[in-house]
Amino acid sequence: MPKNSPPPVSRRRWIAGATLLAQALPALGQAAPTQVRLPRKLRLAVLGLEGHIADVLDALPQLPDVELVAISDTSSALRTAVAKRPEAHDARQYADHIQLLDREKPDIAALCGNNLERPALIRACAQRKIDVVAEKPLANTRALFDQVRKDVADSGIHLTMIISMRFLPEFQALRQIVASGEIGDVVQVTAQKSYKLGARPEWMKHRNSFGGTIPYIGIHLVDLMRFTSGREMFHLASHETRVGHPELGDMENTAVSMYRLDNGGNASFHLDYCRPESAPSHGDDRLRIAGTLGIAEYIEGLGVSVVSNGKPPRKIDPLPPAKSFFADWLESVHNGKPSGLPLADIYRANEIVLEARDAADQYTPARILAARD
């Protein structure tokens, strides 16, 4: 993709009628074409086909040592749709996740199904010593999240989570601007995700299986705000609700969350499913970092810009090269390279959004997020 034409950051879910059908969504930034070699061949399986499987499958052409051997989902329509992808033509199909794990014995399981089933599938993989690539969040409750952490630690498996936006050129650029000192000390970080509502599956309409809009979408922004600003997030206040759209049941279509940063600054994000169907893209993502010496900002469709003391406003072009989230993780696990998404960051993002969701549920004006070892 031309460097002067950055790809959009939002991704459209796969919708056909009332069912989310699997299609390959455009990758957020194209992975570098250079092949990544691993010490041995790895067998990959995808369990659940409703999530961001493109973040895994799009990387396979540059991973000649990884073979997709099987996919599973209770929906035959989803299995048929995903099998049309060239990477999945020869993958065996299952309706039952556990049957796949026991018969195929993969080295890696990508868990891309609904939020409710994820903790149990992580445990099943941990018991079988299978490394895991999981959708987000890892669990819908703090108790289940703590159990996931224990299962991963006790088994010694490797775990990553599909919060891959930090690997995009736009957010790599924002991180570099902040690290350079050009905009000074970070004072404020604000972020937005606005999506078209579209048709939503039944599991998203119930709190028990969905978990809330803050954990489901906000986790991307929590990770991006921490990653680009270099700051930690503590005290918080949140609110999420559904306005209109009774067909959504428990699913919230608007949410906000505010935080105190570790240097005394502040951060906030807002989420909504209010983007009109007539809008040119599925999503409208934004991230703004204000510092003591200037401001750096990403706006979807416009790119990254910066204005600072003594310098005129400018657009960042070219952007840093795109990176593959999946290839980066495999290189960290099997080639000993530093991870671009450490497990500690994954766990911290889950902690923050679960506590933010609980604060919204309890109408608690402020809570203290204590970082855990």
Order of alpha helices (4+ residues) and beta strands (2+ residues): beta-alpha-beta-alpha-beta-alpha-beta-alpha-beta-alpha-beta-alpha-beta-alpha-alpha-beta-beta-beta-beta-beta-beta-beta-alpha-alpha
